[in-house]
Amino acid sequence: MELLRLLFRNALRHKLRSLLTILGVGVAVMAFALLRTVVSAWHAGVEASSANRLITRHAVSFVFPLPLAYRDRIAQVPGVENVTYATWFSGVYIDKNQFFGRLAVDSETFFEVYPEFLIPKDQFDTFKRERNACIIGVDLARRYNLKLGDIMNVEGDVYPGSWEFVVRGIYRPRDQTTDPATMMFHYKYVDERVRLEMPERSGEVGWYIVRIRDPENSAAVSEAIDRLFANSRAETKTETERAFQQNFLSSASAVITAMNIMSFLIIGIILLVVANTMIMSVRERTHEYAVLKALGFSGRHLFFLVAGESLIISILGTALGLLVTLPAVRGFQTALPKGWFPVFYIKPETIVLGCIAGFLVGLIASLIPTRRILTTRIIESLRHVG
Amino acid sequence: MEHPLIEVQNLSKSYHRDSLEIPVLRNITLEVAEGEFVAFMGPSGSGKTTLLNLIAGIDKPTEGTILIAGTDVTRLSETELAIWRSRNIGFIFQFYNLIPVLTAVENVELPLILTPLSKRERRAHAATALQVVGLADRMRHYPRQLSGGQEQRVAIARAIVTDPAILVADEPTGDLDKISAEEVLNLMDRLNRELNKTILMVTHDPRAAERARSVRQLDKGELA
């Protein structure tokens, strides 16, 4: 117990130095957790994807539409359970900085394929009855203070003109990875107007979402769907929802990789800072460790003293860092343009990783000074002028 | 001497600096009986401290043997030596070498951590040791709150708390004023006479050496 007391007192012997090191570890752990959270937010779409959903899009690019007529043919492919479709509406709500997904969907089937959007039944029934009704996520309702019955005016760009939608449903995300900030409305409402104003674009959808019976058959079903439309005017490319989401990430993959590397570099830097603190502390106490060795204390005892001190500093810093991560993540999200990361939360894995990093930093930082104590002869240490 | 406690035979010690070999002790043979108080004197660099360190088991000789109560300490591994030191040797350093963040009683208690004693027993032993050196009223004081003489007495209490057979003292009065030095020497004298501790002391101070029962002179690594 006396060793434990000595360990704690040693850790606080140079209060300012220990405090600055603890703050350093705290800032580093916070930066680490923040970066990991950003990386996770980027991957949210991939994580939210379901294994039994396939996405069928135009073979050339996602921006090219597919004929609505494909729907029935896809539905007949063996292994397909349900088919729905969606179209990227885009448009401007309030101003161009207000970014969130606006999708024209098949109201009959879309929410069957996406059960993770939880909508009260009465709201859903009202939504289905009204042509210009829309369903929005709880985050959007909170962000723009929208209630049921409120009007949302969207200025179209992909589909030009002024569009008016009435909020008839507010969905809650079933999982933490589900986007809580999407706006969805009837494809039919959009297509009716398109038929009048841009008839050449009528009957086109952005992509199909195909629910399959057995995720193990995804490759065979994908192949069967694409074979249906081979050599047609609009050939298709079908892939799992996960692969589809990952394609979106590929353009930002260099940034994500850089952020990943940076998050671990930060831990590396703080390891050097803690190691430096420990080396300085141990060098100043060279005499004391020599006396302990002379008294009969073993390498195990000395390692306990040095590693323990190092761990106290790094664990306190880690706790501090994780404590301030929560407000930091909130602040970061607030500072970003609205809707950049609709799914932005600290994952439990990030907290665990932060704790592991803090522990390893403390342990590794003590190795060099411990080795120095153990390999320096007692008489040399006693002669040492600190 | 029938059964000496310490038997040093043909002891030599050299240090290597680059390719140069610097002999510090040459062919020392020495016997110290149990309960003796020996002072080693000699000019700087004569090898006094090296001899003390070798006997105390904190340095290894180049040649020769050191038998202490029948154990050849030169043959012990580092781990064995550490255990042996904790049971047989009490150290008194010139600059006391107390741990500044521990109180007097906690400093004295340190060597007892290595024993199977309970916390209460350890505290009782440490308090007794401090009583022996006349510092029972300073148990809760930190080293910075004590005078040099008092610090050295705490260091002596730490040296005797495990009841070792041998006390090694390297210039124990070297950093003390005359009065404090006298107190420390009186204390060592008492430990030797009343508790029968075998004391090996290195000193430059002739007045300190006078308190020993025998004085051995070293010169250029050889016993005179």
Interface residues (C-beta under 8 A of the other chain):
Chain A: M1 E2 L3 R5 L6 R9 N10 R13 H287 E288 A290 V291 L292 K293 A294 L295 G296 F297 S298 R377 I378 I379 L382
Chain B: N53 A56 I58 D59 T79 A82 I83 R85 S86 R87 F91 F93 F95 N97 I99 V101 L102 E106 E109 L110 P111 I113 L114 K119 R122 R158
